[in-house]
Amino acid sequence: MRVLLVSTYELGHQPLGVATAASALRAAGHDVRVVDLAVDPWDPALVDEADTVAVSVPMHTAMRLADEVIATARRRAPGLPVCVFGLYAGQAAGVDRAIAGEFEAELVEWAADATGGTSAPLGRLPSVVPDRDGLPLLDRYARLLHDGEARPAAAVAASRGCASRCRHCPVPVVYDGRTRIVEQAAVVADVEQLVAAGVAHITFADPDFLNAVHHSMRTLRAVHERFPHLTFDVTTKVELILRHRGLWPELAELGCLFVVSALECVDDHVLGILDKGHTAADAAEAVAVVRAAGIDLRPSLLPFTPWTTLTSLVDLVDFVATNDLAPNVEPVHWTIRLLLPAGSLLLGRPELAPHLGDYDPAALSYRWTAADQRVDELQRELAALVEVAVDAEQTPVAVFRQVAAAIRRAAGLDPALAVDVVDDTCRPRLSESWFCCAEPTESQRVLLGPGPVRGGR
């Protein structure tokens, strides 16, 4: 069977989902071609030489972009079987098979018989070493920016799923509080092939690296023993930063440069609705804990929810300034608006009911309105501001100053911050600045060719 594997977006990295799928399919004897539309344009003629098309959709942005790919494939080859796989597969429409959760075994089965149906298998993850053959070279992807250098980077994963059940997150919708580990030998083998290709920095793409903490640390130690020069970054919750505070000095010694953590906001009422498991005070403590170990914290934010107030937004920018996080916040995070995809754990919550609108299939989310109309207006203002600033390649601190001033003005306050913010561009970060829950950018749409992406900006 000739299978065309398509990735639309995977946070600026060479797509791990497609590489893993390619390994499983090739091992089963299928002829696999891979394409990554994050770096190469979409050519609908690719479907002419395929018996099936499978599109990786690990996140909202990827699914939004995949929609147009699927539509063009259908127009060119109406009878061609199409599958989507990954975390957002359950949001797809007009496909023959949607596979969420652990996808390898079912994807191989589907490629063999191309029958219809939908399921979300959660069996034990096999030891699959990603096959990156045929993907664009690593120098076309995100790099680590550190010490005045741009170092080749790539993503691996030691686990999938998440033990937490944050209500706004798509992961528990599929994994329901469960974690699936990737065998240590497979992770080390993947790192080995990446190092051979020139990679100097690894992103552990686990939804939460400290979910399966003993497995993750054993795997990390094994990687460090083989490749002591490698640096890396991880993602984990504030709650787990504090629970495992004793690990951070060792993580620093093993090469951890920064940790991504979902602070979301500093409104304890909203954090409680989202079931985040931490407070604003916990977030400040987490920043201090990792910094004490010599590791940077890069927060992800969710500033705009139905319960956001202008006061809570002022509190957020003040928190970022006071805790010296302005250089660490990617500009797009100041614009993120809560997504409510089908199956969201927030649906049915009494706090949401007064604000909830109809489901918008174009946006893959239910509509909602903020309790304060001025908050919705401010979100649109900041989205336009950030888009212009990013296009102009302004620094995160330069963007933060504009965002903070706009928020303070909207709240009727002096736009000047009480705390001086230093424009420190030397902190380690990846060159990819977008985010899994952001809307597709115009540059991403251009690679798909003529025709709008479903829903637009």
BAVODO-434982 format. One record per residue: residue in three letters; x, y, z of N, C-alpha, C in turn. Coordinates in steps of 0.1 Angstrom, whole numbers, padded with zeros to 4 digits, always signed. Layout:
N
alaXYZXYZXYZ...
END
This chain:
457
met+0008-0012+0000+0000+0000+0000+0009+0013+0000arg+0006+0022-0009+0013+0035-0010+0006+0045-0001val+0013+0049+0010+0007+0058+0020+0014+0071+0019leu+0007+0082+0018+0012+0095+0019+0009+0101+0033leu+0020+0103+0041+0019+0108+0054+0021+0123+0054val+0012+0131+0060+0013+0145+0059+0013+0151+0073ser+0022+0160+0076+0022+0168+0088+0020+0183+0084thr+0011+0190+0091+0009+0204+0088+0017+0213+0097tyr+0018+0209+0110+0025+0218+0120+0028+0210+0132glu+0040+0211+0137+0044+0205+0150+0053+0213+0158leu+0049+0226+0161+0056+0235+0169+0070+0238+0164gly+0072+0238+0151+0085+0241+0146+0095+0230+0145his+0092+0218+0150+0101+0207+0150+0098+0198+0138gln+0109+0190+0134+0106+0179+0125+0096+0170+0131pro+0085+0167+0124+0073+0161+0130+0075+0147+0136leu+0074+0146+0149+0076+0133+0155+0065+0124+0152gly+0053+0129+0152+0041+0120+0149+0042+0113+0135val+0046+0121+0125+0048+0115+0112+0059+0105+0112ala+0070+0108+0119+0082+0099+0119+0079+0086+0126thr+0071+0087+0136+0067+0075+0143+0057+0066+0135ala+0048+0073+0128+0038+0066+0120+0046+0060+0108ala+0056+0067+0102+0063+0061+0091+0071+0049+0095ser+0076+0049+0107+0083+0037+0112+0074+0025+0113ala+0062+0027+0119+0053+0016+0120+0048+0010+0107leu+0045+0020+0098+0040+0016+0084+0051+0009+0076arg+0063+0014+0076+0073+0008+0069+0077-0006+0074ala+0076-0007+0087+0079-0021+0093+0069-0031+0089ala+0056-0026+0086+0046-0035+0081+0046-0037+0066gly+0056-0031+0059+0058-0034+0045+0051-0024+0036his+0046-0013+0041+0040-0003+0033+0050+0007+0027asp+0047+0012+0015+0055+0022+0008+0051+0036+0013val+0059+0043+0020+0055+0055+0027+0063+0067+0021arg+0055+0077+0018+0061+0090+0014+0057+0100+0025val+0066+0109+0029+0062+0119+0039+0064+0133+0034val+0056+0142+0039+0057+0156+0036+0053+0164+0048asp+0060+0175+0050+0058+0184+0061+0055+0198+0056leu+0042+0202+0057+0037+0214+0052+0041+0226+0060ala+0048+0224+0072+0053+0235+0079+0065+0242+0072val+0072+0234+0064+0083+0239+0057+0083+0238+0041asp+0074+0229+0036+0073+0228+0022+0058+0230+0018pro+0057+0236+0006+0043+0239+0001+0035+0226-0002trp+0022+0227-0001+0013+0216-0004+0011+0215-0019asp+0014+0203-0024+0012+0200-0038+0001+0189-0039pro-0012+0193-0043-0022+0183-0044-0019+0171-0053ala-0010+0173-0062-0006+0162-0071+0001+0151-0064leu+0005+0153-0051+0011+0142-0044+0001+0130-0042val-0012+0133-0041-0022+0123-0039-0023+0114-0051asp-0018+0118-0063-0019+0110-0075-0012+0096-0074glu-0001+0096-0066+0007+0084-0064+0005+0077-0051ala-0006+0080-0044-0009+0074-0031-0022+0066-0032asp-0022+0055-0024-0034+0047-0023-0042+0052-0011thr-0035+0058-0001-0042+0064+0011-0034+0076+0015val-0041+0085+0022-0035+0097+0028-0038+0097+0043ala-0027+0099+0051-0029+0100+0065-0023+0113+0070val-0030+0121+0078-0026+0134+0082-0025+0134+0097ser-0013+0139+0102-0010+0140+0116-0016+0153+0122val-0024+0151+0132-0031+0163+0138-0029+0163+0153pro-0017+0166+0158-0014+0165+0173-0019+0177+0181met-0024+0187+0174-0028+0199+0181-0038+0207+0173his-0044+0218+0179-0055+0226+0172-0050+0232+0159thr-0038+0239+0160-0033+0245+0148-0031+0235+0137ala-0026+0224+0140-0024+0213+0130-0037+0209+0123met-0048+0207+0132-0061+0203+0126-0067+0214+0118arg-0066+0226+0122-0071+0237+0113-0064+0237+0100leu-0051+0235+0099-0044+0235+0087-0047+0222+0079ala-0049+0211+0086-0051+0199+0079-0065+0199+0072asp-0074+0207+0076-0087+0207+0070-0086+0211+0055glu-0078+0220+0052-0077+0224+0038-0069+0213+0030val-0060+0207+0036-0053+0196+0029-0063+0185+0026ile-0071+0181+0035-0081+0171+0033-0090+0175+0022ala-0095+0188+0022-0104+0192+0012-0098+0192-0002thr-0086+0196-0004-0079+0195-0017-0077+0181-0021ala-0073+0172-0012-0072+0158-0015-0085+0152-0020arg-0096+0156-0014-0109+0150-0018-0113+0156-0031arg-0110+0168-0034-0114+0174-0047-0106+0167-0058arg-0093+0164-0056-0085+0158-0066-0087+0143-0068ala-0090+0137-0057-0092+0122-0058-0103+0118-0049pro-0116+0120-0053-0128+0118-0044-0128+0105-0037gly-0123+0094-0043-0124+0081-0037-0112+0077-0029leu-0103+0086-0027-0091+0083-0020-0094+0082-0005pro-0090+0071+0002-0092+0069+0016-0083+0079+0024val-0089+0086+0033-0082+0096+0041-0084+0093+0056cys-0072+0094+0063-0072+0091+0077-0066+0103+0084val-0070+0106+0096-0063+0116+0105-0059+0108+0118phe-0047+0112+0123-0043+0105+0136-0036+0116+0145gly-0038+0114+0158-0032+0123+0167-0043+0128+0177leu-0038+0137+0186-0047+0141+0196-0060+0148+0192tyr-0059+0155+0181-0071+0162+0176-0079+0155+0165ala-0076+0142+0164-0083+0134+0153-0098+0134+0155gly-0103+0134+0167-0117+0134+0170-0124+0146+0165gln-0117+0157+0162-0123+0169+0157-0125+0170+0142ala-0120+0159+0135-0120+0160+0121-0133+0156+0115ala-0136+0162+0103-0148+0159+0096-0145+0155+0082gly-0153+0146+0076-0151+0142+0062-0139+0133+0060val-0136+0125+0069-0125+0115+0067-0130+0101+0069asp-0122+0091+0064-0126+0077+0065-0123+0071+0079arg-0112+0076+0085-0108+0070+0098-0102+0081+0106ala-0106+0082+0119-0099+0091+0128-0094+0084+0140ile-0081+0085+0143-0075+0077+0153-0068+0086+0163ala-0074+0087+0175-0068+0095+0186-0061+0085+0195gly-0053+0091+0204-0046+0082+0214-0035+0075+0207glu-0033+0063+0211-0021+0055+0205-0025+0050+0191phe-0018+0055+0181-0023+0053+0168-0016+0043+0159glu-0004+0038+0163+0005+0030+0154-0002+0018+0149ala-0007+0009+0159-0013-0004+0155-0025-0002+0146glu-0034+0008+0149-0046+0009+0141-0043+0016+0128leu-0033+0025+0127-0029+0031+0115-0024+0020+0105val-0016+0011+0110-0011+0000+0101-0023-0008+0096glu-0032-0011+0105-0043-0019+0101-0052-0012+0091trp-0054+0001+0093-0062+0009+0084-0055+0010+0070ala-0042+0012+0070-0035+0012+0057-0037+0000+0049ala-0038-0012+0056-0039-0024+0049-0053-0026+0043asp-0063-0022+0050-0077-0025+0045-0085-0012+0041ala-0080+0000+0046-0087+0012+0042-0102+0012+0045thr-0106+0006+0056-0120+0006+0059-0123+0018+0068gly-0136+0021+0070-0140+0033+0077-0141+0030+0092gly-0145+0040+0099-0147+0039+0114-0140+0049+0122thr-0143+0050+0134-0136+0059+0143-0133+0052+0157ser-0121+0054+0162-0119+0048+0175-0107+0055+0181ala-0105+0053+0194-0094+0059+0201-0087+0049+0210pro-0079+0040+0203-0072+0029+0211-0062+0034+0220leu-0061+0028+0232-0052+0032+0242-0044+0020+0247gly-0040+0012+0238-0032+0000+0242-0017+0004+0245arg-0009-0005+0250+0005-0003+0253+0012+0002+0241leu+0020+0013+0242+0027+0018+0231+0039+0009+0228pro+0040+0005+0215+0051-0004+0211+0064+0003+0211ser+0075-0004+0210+0088+0002+0210+0091+0006+0195val+0087+0018+0191+0088+0022+0178+0098+0034+0177val+0109+0031+0170+0119+0042+0169+0115+0050+0157pro+0112+0063+0158+0108+0071+0147+0117+0070+0135asp+0111+0069+0123+0118+0068+0111+0117+0082+0104arg+0128+0090+0104+0128+0103+0099+0133+0104+0085asp+0135+0093+0079+0139+0093+0065+0128+0099+0056gly+0133+0108+0047+0123+0114+0038+0118+0128+0043leu+0119+0131+0056+0115+0144+0061+0125+0154+0057pro+0121+0167+0057+0131+0178+0054+0142+0177+0064leu+0154+0182+0060+0166+0182+0069+0163+0191+0081leu+0170+0187+0092+0168+0194+0105+0171+0208+0105asp+0180+0213+0096+0184+0227+0096+0173+0236+0091arg+0162+0230+0087+0150+0238+0082+0140+0240+0094tyr+0143+0235+0105+0134+0236+0117+0139+0245+0128ala+0132+0246+0139+0135+0254+0150+0149+0251+0155arg+0156+0262+0160+0169+0260+0166+0169+0266+0180leu+0178+0261+0188+0180+0267+0201+0188+0279+0199leu+0183+0291+0205+0190+0303+0205+0196+0305+0219his+0210+0304+0220+0216+0305+0233+0231+0308+0231asp+0235+0317+0240+0249+0322+0240+0254+0327+0226gly+0245+0334+0219+0248+0340+0206+0249+0329+0195glu+0244+0317+0197+0245+0307+0187+0231+0302+0184ala+0229+0296+0172+0217+0290+0168+0220+0275+0166arg+0216+0267+0176+0220+0253+0176+0209+0244+0170pro+0212+0234+0162+0201+0225+0157+0194+0218+0168ala+0180+0218+0167+0172+0212+0178+0162+0202+0172ala+0157+0193+0180+0147+0184+0175+0139+0179+0187ala+0127+0173+0185+0118+0168+0195+0118+0153+0196val+0118+0148+0208+0115+0134+0211+0105+0133+0222ala+0100+0121+0226+0090+0120+0236+0093+0108+0244ala+0093+0109+0258+0094+0098+0266+0081+0092+0271ser+0070+0100+0268+0057+0095+0272+0046+0103+0264arg+0034+0097+0265+0022+0104+0259+0011+0104+0269gly+0002+0113+0267-0009+0114+0276-0005+0122+0288cys-0014+0123+0298-0012+0131+0310-0020+0126+0322ala-0014+0126+0333-0021+0121+0345-0031+0132+0351ser-0029+0144+0347-0038+0155+0351-0050+0156+0342arg-0060+0163+0347-0072+0164+0340-0077+0179+0339cys-0067+0188+0336-0070+0202+0335-0082+0203+0325arg-0092+0211+0329-0105+0211+0321-0104+0217+0307his-0094+0226+0305-0094+0233+0292-0085+0226+0283cys-0078+0215+0287-0068+0208+0279-0074+0197+0270pro-0070+0195+0258-0075+0184+0250-0069+0171+0253val-0058+0170+0261-0052+0157+0264-0061+0148+0272pro-0067+0153+0283-0075+0144+0291-0088+0139+0284val-0092+0147+0274-0104+0142+0266-0101+0129+0259val-0088+0127+0255-0085+0114+0249-0079+0104+0259tyr-0070+0109+0267-0063+0100+0276-0069+0098+0290asp-0079+0106+0294-0086+0105+0306-0077+0102+0318gly-0067+0111+0319-0058+0110+0331-0048+0099+0331arg-0046+0093+0319-0036+0082+0318-0024+0086+0310thr-0013+0080+0313+0000+0082+0307+0005+0069+0301arg+0010+0070+0289+0016+0059+0282+0031+0062+0280ile+0040+0053+0285+0054+0056+0284+0059+0051+0270val+0070+0057+0265+0077+0053+0253+0089+0046+0259glu+0092+0034+0254+0103+0026+0259+0116+0033+0258gln+0124+0032+0269+0136+0040+0270+0146+0037+0258ala+0147+0025+0254+0156+0021+0243+0152+0028+0230ala+0139+0030+0228+0134+0037+0216+0137+0052+0217val+0136+0058+0228+0139+0072+0230+0154+0074+0228val+0163+0066+0234+0177+0068+0232+0181+0065+0218ala+0175+0056+0211+0178+0053+0197+0174+0065+0188asp+0163+0071+0191+0159+0083+0184+0169+0094+0186val+0173+0097+0198+0183+0107+0201+0196+0104+0194glu+0200+0092+0194+0212+0088+0187+0212+0092+0172gln+0201+0089+0165+0200+0093+0151+0200+0108+0149leu+0194+0115+0159+0193+0129+0158+0207+0136+0160val+0214+0130+0170+0228+0135+0172+0236+0133+0160ala+0235+0121+0154+0242+0118+0142+0239+0128+0130ala+0227+0134+0131+0223+0143+0121+0227+0158+0124gly+0233+0159+0136+0238+0172+0140+0231+0180+0151val+0221+0173+0157+0213+0180+0167+0221+0182+0180ala+0220+0194+0186+0227+0197+0198+0217+0200+0210his+0204+0201+0207+0195+0204+0217+0182+0195+0215ile+0177+0190+0226+0165+0181+0225+0153+0188+0233thr+0142+0188+0226+0129+0192+0233+0122+0179+0237phe+0120+0176+0249+0111+0165+0253+0097+0170+0251ala+0090+0164+0241+0077+0169+0238+0065+0162+0245asp+0069+0155+0256+0058+0149+0265+0049+0160+0269pro+0036+0157+0270+0026+0167+0275+0030+0172+0289asp+0036+0163+0297+0041+0166+0310+0053+0156+0313phe+0065+0161+0313+0077+0153+0314+0077+0146+0328leu+0071+0152+0338+0072+0146+0352+0060+0138+0355asn+0051+0135+0346+0040+0126+0348+0045+0112+0353ala+0053+0106+0344+0060+0094+0348+0074+0097+0352val+0075+0103+0363+0088+0109+0367+0100+0099+0368his+0098+0087+0373+0109+0078+0374+0113+0073+0360his+0104+0070+0352+0107+0066+0338+0114+0077+0331ser+0109+0089+0332+0114+0101+0325+0129+0103+0329met+0131+0103+0342+0144+0106+0347+0154+0095+0344arg+0150+0082+0344+0159+0071+0339+0162+0073+0325thr+0153+0077+0317+0155+0079+0302+0165+0090+0300leu+0163+0101+0308+0171+0113+0306+0185+0110+0310arg+0187+0102+0321+0200+0099+0326+0207+0090+0315ala+0200+0081+0309+0205+0072+0298+0210+0081+0286val+0202+0091+0283+0205+0100+0272+0218+0107+0275his+0218+0113+0287+0230+0121+0291+0243+0113+0292glu+0241+0100+0296+0253+0091+0297+0259+0089+0283arg+0250+0088+0273+0255+0086+0259+0260+0099+0253phe+0252+0110+0256+0255+0122+0249+0256+0134+0259pro+0266+0135+0267+0267+0144+0277+0267+0159+0273his+0270+0161+0260+0271+0175+0255+0257+0181+0252leu+0247+0172+0251+0233+0177+0247+0227+0185+0258thr+0220+0196+0254+0211+0203+0263+0197+0199+0259phe+0187+0203+0268+0174+0199+0265+0164+0209+0273asp+0151+0208+0269+0141+0215+0276+0129+0205+0278val+0121+0208+0288+0110+0199+0292+0098+0208+0294thr+0086+0201+0295+0073+0208+0298+0067+0201+0310thr+0063+0209+0320+0057+0203+0332+0048+0213+0339lys+0039+0208+0347+0030+0217+0355+0037+0224+0366val+0031+0235+0370+0036+0242+0382+0035+0233+0394glu+0024+0225+0395+0022+0216+0406+0033+0206+0407leu+0038+0201+0396+0048+0191+0396+0062+0197+0398ile+0064+0209+0393+0077+0216+0397+0079+0217+0412leu+0068+0220+0419+0069+0221+0433+0070+0207+0440arg+0062+0198+0435+0062+0184+0441+0076+0178+0440his+0082+0180+0429+0095+0174+0426+0107+0184+0427arg+0106+0193+0436+0115+0204+0436+0130+0199+0438gly+0131+0188+0444+0145+0183+0446+0152+0178+0434leu+0144+0176+0423+0150+0171+0410+0157+0182+0402trp+0154+0195+0404+0158+0205+0395+0173+0207+0395pro+0180+0206+0406+0195+0207+0405+0201+0196+0396glu+0195+0183+0397+0200+0173+0388+0196+0175+0374leu+0184+0180+0371+0180+0183+0358+0190+0194+0352ala+0194+0203+0360+0203+0213+0355+0217+0207+0351glu+0221+0198+0360+0234+0191+0357+0233+0182+0345leu+0222+0177+0342+0220+0169+0330+0218+0177+0317gly+0217+0190+0318+0217+0198+0307+0204+0206+0304cys+0195+0206+0314+0182+0213+0312+0185+0228+0312leu+0181+0235+0301+0182+0250+0300+0170+0257+0304phe+0158+0252+0300+0146+0258+0304+0135+0248+0305val+0124+0252+0312+0112+0244+0314+0100+0253+0310val+0091+0247+0302+0079+0253+0298+0068+0249+0308ser+0061+0259+0313+0051+0255+0323+0038+0264+0321ala+0027+0258+0321+0014+0265+0318+0009+0273+0331leu+0014+0285+0332+0009+0294+0343-0005+0298+0340glu-0009+0300+0327-0022+0304+0322-0026+0318+0326cys-0028+0320+0339-0032+0333+0344-0028+0334+0359val-0031+0345+0365-0028+0346+0380-0041+0349+0388asp-0052+0346+0382-0065+0347+0388-0069+0334+0395asp-0068+0333+0408-0070+0320+0414-0084+0314+0412his-0094+0323+0410-0108+0318+0407-0108+0311+0393val-0102+0317+0383-0101+0311+0370-0093+0298+0370leu-0082+0298+0377-0073+0286+0379-0081+0275+0385gly-0090+0278+0394-0098+0268+0400-0108+0262+0391ile-0114+0271+0382-0124+0266+0372-0117+0256+0363leu-0105+0260+0359-0097+0252+0349-0091+0239+0356asp-0092+0238+0369-0086+0227+0376-0071+0226+0374lys-0064+0237+0375-0050+0237+0372-0041+0231+0383gly-0046+0230+0395-0039+0224+0406-0028+0234+0412his-0029+0246+0409-0019+0256+0415-0026+0270+0416thr-0020+0278+0424-0024+0292+0426-0014+0301+0420ala-0017+0314+0420-0007+0324+0416+0005+0324+0425ala+0003+0322+0438+0015+0321+0447+0023+0309+0444asp+0017+0298+0440+0025+0286+0436+0033+0289+0424ala+0027+0296+0414+0035+0299+0402+0047+0308+0405ala+0046+0317+0414+0058+0325+0417+0068+0317+0424glu+0064+0308+0432+0073+0299+0439+0080+0289+0429ala+0073+0285+0419+0078+0276+0409+0089+0283+0401val+0087+0295+0398+0097+0303+0391+0110+0304+0399ala+0108+0306+0412+0120+0307+0421+0127+0294+0422val+0120+0283+0423+0126+0270+0424+0135+0266+0413val+0130+0268+0400+0138+0264+0389+0149+0274+0387arg+0147+0286+0390+0158+0296+0388+0169+0293+0398ala+0166+0289+0410+0176+0286+0420+0185+0275+0415ala+0180+0266+0406+0188+0255+0401+0195+0260+0388gly+0193+0272+0384+0200+0277+0372+0193+0274+0359ile+0179+0272+0360+0171+0268+0349+0161+0280+0347asp+0158+0283+0334+0149+0294+0331+0135+0287+0330leu+0124+0295+0334+0111+0291+0332+0104+0299+0321arg+0099+0293+0311+0092+0299+0300+0077+0296+0302pro+0069+0306+0306+0055+0303+0308+0046+0303+0295ser+0036+0294+0295+0026+0295+0285+0014+0301+0292leu+0006+0309+0285-0004+0317+0291-0018+0315+0284leu-0028+0317+0292-0042+0316+0287-0049+0329+0292pro-0046+0341+0287-0051+0353+0293-0066+0355+0291phe-0072+0349+0281-0086+0353+0278-0095+0341+0279thr-0104+0342+0289-0114+0332+0292-0127+0339+0294pro-0138+0332+0295-0151+0339+0298-0151+0347+0311trp-0142+0343+0320-0142+0349+0334-0131+0359+0336thr-0123+0362+0325-0112+0372+0326-0118+0386+0329thr-0111+0393+0337-0115+0407+0340-0103+0416+0336leu-0106+0429+0334-0095+0438+0331-0085+0438+0343thr-0090+0437+0355-0082+0437+0367-0072+0425+0367ser-0078+0413+0363-0069+0401+0363-0059+0402+0352leu-0061+0409+0341-0051+0411+0331-0040+0420+0336val-0044+0431+0343-0034+0439+0349-0026+0431+0359asp-0032+0423+0367-0024+0415+0376-0015+0406+0369leu-0019+0401+0357-0010+0392+0350+0003+0399+0344val+0001+0411+0339+0013+0418+0334+0022+0422+0345asp+0015+0426+0357+0023+0429+0368+0031+0417+0374phe+0025+0406+0373+0032+0393+0378+0044+0390+0369val+0042+0392+0356+0053+0389+0346+0064+0399+0348ala+0061+0411+0351+0071+0421+0353+0079+0419+0366thr+0071+0417+0377+0077+0415+0390+0086+0403+0391asn+0082+0392+0383+0090+0380+0384+0100+0378+0372asp+0102+0390+0366+0113+0390+0355+0110+0379+0344leu+0098+0378+0340+0094+0368+0330+0092+0374+0316ala+0092+0388+0315+0089+0394+0302+0097+0388+0290pro+0110+0386+0292+0118+0381+0280+0114+0366+0277asn+0107+0360+0286+0104+0345+0285+0091+0342+0279val+0082+0352+0277+0069+0350+0272+0069+0352+0257glu+0065+0342+0249+0064+0343+0235+0052+0353+0232pro+0054+0362+0223+0043+0373+0221+0029+0367+0219val+0028+0356+0211+0015+0351+0208+0007+0347+0221his+0014+0344+0232+0007+0340+0244-0002+0351+0249trp+0001+0364+0246-0007+0375+0251-0020+0375+0244thr-0022+0367+0234-0035+0368+0226-0043+0355+0227ile-0038+0345+0234-0045+0332+0234-0059+0333+0241arg-0069+0328+0234-0083+0328+0238-0087+0313+0240leu-0094+0310+0251-0098+0297+0255-0105+0290+0243leu-0100+0278+0240-0107+0269+0230-0116+0260+0237leu-0127+0257+0231-0137+0248+0237-0141+0238+0226pro-0132+0228+0223-0135+0218+0213-0145+0209+0217ala-0151+0201+0208-0161+0191+0212-0154+0181+0222gly-0162+0178+0233-0157+0169+0243-0149+0176+0254ser-0147+0190+0253-0140+0197+0263-0146+0194+0277leu-0137+0192+0287-0142+0189+0301-0148+0202+0307leu-0147+0213+0301-0154+0225+0306-0169+0225+0302leu-0172+0218+0291-0186+0218+0287-0195+0212+0298gly-0206+0218+0301-0215+0213+0312-0212+0219+0325arg-0200+0226+0326-0197+0233+0339-0207+0245+0341pro-0212+0246+0353-0222+0257+0355-0215+0271+0353glu-0202+0272+0356-0195+0285+0354-0195+0290+0340leu-0196+0280+0331-0195+0283+0316-0208+0287+0310ala-0219+0281+0316-0232+0282+0309-0236+0296+0305pro-0234+0306+0313-0239+0320+0310-0231+0325+0298his-0220+0320+0294-0211+0326+0284-0211+0318+0271leu-0217+0306+0271-0215+0296+0261-0224+0299+0249gly-0218+0298+0237-0226+0299+0225-0226+0286+0217asp-0229+0287+0204-0230+0275+0196-0216+0270+0192tyr-0216+0257+0188-0204+0252+0182-0201+0257+0168asp-0189+0261+0166-0185+0266+0153-0176+0256+0147pro-0181+0248+0137-0173+0237+0131-0161+0243+0123ala-0162+0255+0119-0151+0261+0112-0139+0264+0121ala-0142+0268+0133-0131+0271+0143-0128+0259+0152leu-0135+0248+0150-0133+0236+0159-0134+0240+0174ser-0144+0249+0177-0146+0253+0190-0160+0259+0192tyr-0165+0257+0205-0177+0265+0208-0174+0279+0210arg-0183+0288+0206-0181+0302+0207-0185+0305+0222trp-0179+0316+0227-0182+0321+0240-0179+0336+0240thr-0186+0343+0250-0183+0357+0251-0179+0360+0266ala-0171+0369+0268-0166+0373+0281-0177+0380+0289ala-0176+0378+0302-0185+0385+0310-0185+0400+0309asp-0173+0405+0306-0170+0419+0303-0167+0421+0288gln-0176+0428+0281-0174+0430+0267-0160+0436+0263arg-0155+0445+0273-0143+0452+0270-0131+0442+0269val-0132+0430+0276-0122+0420+0275-0121+0414+0261asp-0132+0411+0255-0132+0406+0241-0126+0417+0232glu-0130+0429+0234-0125+0440+0225-0109+0441+0227leu-0105+0440+0239-0090+0440+0242-0083+0429+0235gln-0089+0417+0236-0082+0405+0229-0080+0408+0214arg-0090+0413+0208-0089+0416+0193-0078+0427+0191glu-0077+0437+0200-0067+0447+0199-0053+0441+0200leu-0051+0432+0210-0038+0427+0213-0034+0417+0202ala-0044+0410+0196-0041+0401+0185-0035+0408+0173ala-0041+0420+0170-0036+0428+0159-0022+0434+0162leu-0021+0438+0175-0008+0444+0179+0003+0434+0178val+0001+0422+0183+0011+0412+0184+0015+0407+0170glu+0005+0406+0161+0008+0401+0147+0017+0411+0140val+0014+0424+0142+0023+0434+0136+0037+0434+0142ala+0038+0433+0155+0051+0432+0162+0059+0420+0158val+0053+0409+0157+0060+0397+0153+0065+0398+0139asp+0057+0403+0130+0061+0405+0116+0073+0414+0116ala+0074+0424+0125+0085+0434+0125+0097+0428+0133glu+0096+0416+0138+0106+0409+0145+0110+0417+0158gln+0100+0422+0165+0103+0429+0177+0106+0418+0188thr+0114+0422+0198+0117+0413+0209+0105+0410+0218pro+0105+0399+0225+0094+0397+0235+0091+0408+0245val+0102+0414+0249+0101+0425+0259+0094+0437+0252ala+0099+0440+0240+0093+0452+0233+0078+0450+0231val+0074+0437+0228+0060+0434+0226+0053+0435+0240phe+0059+0430+0250+0053+0430+0264+0050+0444+0268arg+0059+0454+0266+0057+0467+0270+0044+0473+0263gln+0043+0470+0250+0031+0475+0243+0018+0468+0248val+0019+0455+0251+0007+0448+0256+0004+0453+0270ala+0013+0454+0278+0011+0459+0292+0004+0473+0292ala+0009+0482+0283+0004+0495+0282-0011+0495+0277ala-0013+0486+0267-0027+0485+0262-0037+0480+0273ile-0032+0470+0281-0040+0464+0291-0043+0475+0302arg-0033+0482+0306-0035+0492+0317-0044+0503+0312arg-0042+0507+0300-0051+0518+0294-0065+0513+0294ala-0068+0501+0290-0081+0495+0290-0088+0495+0303ala-0079+0493+0314-0084+0492+0327-0085+0506+0334gly-0082+0517+0326-0082+0530+0331-0071+0534+0340leu-0059+0527+0338-0047+0530+0346-0036+0537+0338asp-0027+0542+0345-0015+0548+0339-0008+0536+0331pro-0005+0538+0318+0001+0527+0310+0015+0523+0315ala+0022+0532+0322+0035+0529+0326+0036+0518+0337leu+0045+0508+0336+0047+0498+0346+0054+0503+0358ala+0051+0498+0369+0058+0502+0382+0071+0496+0383val+0073+0484+0376+0086+0476+0377+0093+0478+0363asp+0106+0481+0364+0114+0482+0352+0116+0468+0346val+0115+0467+0333+0116+0454+0326+0129+0455+0317val+0138+0446+0319+0150+0445+0311+0148+0437+0299asp+0153+0443+0287+0152+0436+0275+0163+0426+0273asp+0162+0415+0279+0173+0405+0279+0170+0395+0268thr+0178+0395+0258+0176+0386+0246+0186+0374+0247cys+0193+0373+0258+0203+0362+0259+0198+0349+0265arg+0185+0349+0270+0180+0338+0276+0177+0327+0266pro+0180+0314+0270+0178+0303+0260+0163+0302+0256arg+0161+0300+0243+0148+0298+0238+0149+0291+0224leu+0138+0286+0219+0137+0281+0206+0133+0292+0196ser+0137+0290+0184+0134+0301+0174+0120+0300+0169glu+0113+0289+0171+0099+0289+0168+0090+0295+0179ser+0082+0305+0175+0075+0313+0185+0060+0311+0185trp+0055+0302+0177+0041+0300+0177+0037+0290+0188phe+0024+0286+0188+0019+0279+0199+0008+0270+0195cys+0006+0258+0202-0003+0248+0197-0018+0252+0197cys-0022+0262+0205-0036+0266+0206-0038+0280+0199ala-0029+0284+0191-0030+0297+0184-0037+0294+0171glu-0043+0305+0165-0048+0303+0151-0037+0302+0141pro-0039+0296+0130-0029+0295+0119-0025+0309+0115thr-0012+0310+0112-0007+0323+0107-0009+0324+0092glu-0007+0336+0086-0008+0338+0072+0003+0330+0065ser+0015+0330+0071+0026+0323+0064+0024+0308+0064gln+0017+0303+0074+0013+0288+0073+0003+0286+0062arg-0007+0295+0061-0017+0294+0050-0011+0294+0036val-0001+0303+0035+0006+0304+0022+0011+0291+0017leu+0017+0282+0026+0022+0270+0022+0012+0260+0017leu-0001+0263+0021-0012+0254+0016-0017+0258+0003gly-0013+0269-0002-0018+0274-0016-0031+0281-0015pro-0037+0283-0027-0050+0291-0027-0061+0284-0019gly-0070+0293-0014-0081+0288-0007-0080+0290+0008pro-0090+0294+0015-0089+0297+0029-0088+0285+0038val-0081+0286+0049-0082+0276+0059-0095+0277+0066arg-0101+0266+0070-0114+0266+0076-0114+0276+0088gly-0123+0285+0088-0125+0295+0099-0117+0307+0098gly-0105+0307+0093-0097+0319+0092-0093+0324+0105arg-0087+0336+0105-0083+0343+0117-0095+0351+0122
END
